[in-house]
């Protein structure tokens, strides 16, 4: 009710366009995958990893690094449009291009490390359990997901933003009461300087098993 007709139209256009981008992103990604297969670039990356080391687990990690870098480069035009140009157009981004690129580089580094570890573990499972790989692979993926969720707020998110404890009791205490009323044993609330990147309003609860 507080929006003008122009603001509502802009909001609707942003979300409808976002739905279309999900489709274009899927098709773009499928095209990149087909390109890697049809040109045998993927096979050459595999061969390079195998020539570099004889250890199968390290071969998985080396392939992952190559794959991630190549797909990031090939997908870069769509990523720039979706993550920077479009967000600027709709007034949702505060960063300049250099700052945005810095965050992208940090994200790529995190993906190289965590993705490499995950692929090493998963493909080790696949090689050892050739018949039941899908069961143990799923279990391993779930464990890695839980670990990622647990370490994310402590080690990963602070790479992108500064977190500080919320001290104002007039704001903090109602949030904690709301959390406890919903079975979340929270004792602290943190404020993050995400406004340096976006004009969006954002809040989340993170953790696992208390």
C-alpha positions, -999 to 999 in steps of 0.1 A, spaced: 0 0 0 30 23 5 43 18 -30 35 41 -59 22 25 -91 56 31 -107 74 14 -79 51 -16 -80 55 -19 -118 93 -18 -113 91 -45 -86 69 -67 -108 93 -63 -138 123 -72 -116 108 -104 -104 93 -115 -137 126 -108 -153 143 -129 -126 120 -159 -135 131 -156 -171 167 -154 -160 164 -187 -143 155 -203 -176 182 -184 -196 207 -193 -169 198 -230 -172 201 -229 -210 233 -210 -209 248 -235 -184 236 -264 -206 253 -248 -236 286 -244 -217 284 -281 -207 278 -291 -243 306 -270 -255 330 -286 -230 320 -321 -241 317 -315 -279 351 -298 -281 366 -324 -258 379 -296 -236 366 -315 -206 386 -346 -217 417 -325 -221 413 -311 -186 409 -346 -173 440 -357 -191 460 -328 -178 450 -337 -142 460 -373 -148 494 -363 -162 501 -339 -133 496 -365 -106 490 -402 -102 469 -398 -71 432 -402 -80 420 -379 -53 443 -350 -64 432 -356 -100 396 -349 -90 407 -317 -73 428 -305 -103 400 -312 -127 376 -293 -105 399 -262 -104 402 -262 -142 364 -268 -147 355 -241 -123 378 -215 -139 367 -223 -174 330 -223 -167 334 -191 -147 350 -174 -176 325 -187 -201 296 -177 -179 310 -143 -170 289 -122 -194 257 -136 -180 270 -133 -144 280 -96 -150 245 -88 -164 226 -107 -137 247 -98 -107 259 -63 -115 243 -45 -144 207 -56 -137 210 -49 -100 224 -14 -107 195 -7 -131 169 -16 -105 187 4 -78 195 -27 -57 233 -25 -58 256 -1 -40 290 -14 -51 311 -2 -80 324 -27 -105 357 -31 -88 341 -39 -54 317 -64 -71 346 -81 -89 365 -83 -56 336 -103 -40 334 -125 -71 371 -133 -68 367 -142 -31 337 -164 -40 357 -181 -67 385 -188 -42 361 -203 -17 345 -224 -44 380 -237 -55 389 -248 -19 356 -261 -7 345 -275 -40 379 -292 -44 376 -309 -10 341 -320 -17 349 -335 -50 379 -353 -37 358 -369 -9 328 -377 -32 349 -393 -60 369 -413 -34 335 -427 -23 324 -434 -59 356 -453 -66 354 -474 -34 316 -481 -36 310 -488 -73 276 -504 -67 262 -483 -38 279 -450 -47 246 -432 -48 238 -440 -12 273 -431 2 276 -402 -21 244 -387 -9 254 -393 28 288 -376 21 271 -347 3 248 -342 33 277 -342 58 296 -316 37 264 -295 34 260 -295 72 297 -286 77 294 -258 52 263 -244 70 281 -246 103 313 -229 93 297 -204 69 288 -176 94 322 -180 112 347 -184 85 332 -177 51 307 -148 53 333 -126 72 354 -127 41 328 -105 24 315 -84 52 322 -72 88 301 -87 115 296 -70 149 275 -79 179 243 -60 182 244 -42 216 212 -21 216 189 -41 240 158 -24 226 165 -41 193 184 -72 205 160 -85 231 128 -87 210 148 -106 184 161 -131 209 126 -135 224 113 -142 189 141 -168 183 135 -186 216 98 -187 211 105 -206 179 129 -231 195 161 -214 185 185 -212 215 202 -179 204 222 -158 227 237 -132 203 225 -111 174 250 -97 149 248 -68 125 265 -70 91 275 -41 69 258 -56 38 245 -22 28 279 -16 12 268 -41 -14 230 -39 -16 200 -17 -8 180 -48 2 167 -55 37 181 -88 49 181 -111 80 188 -147 86 193 -174 112 223 -197 109 235 -227 128 232 -264 134 223 -285 165 224 -255 187 
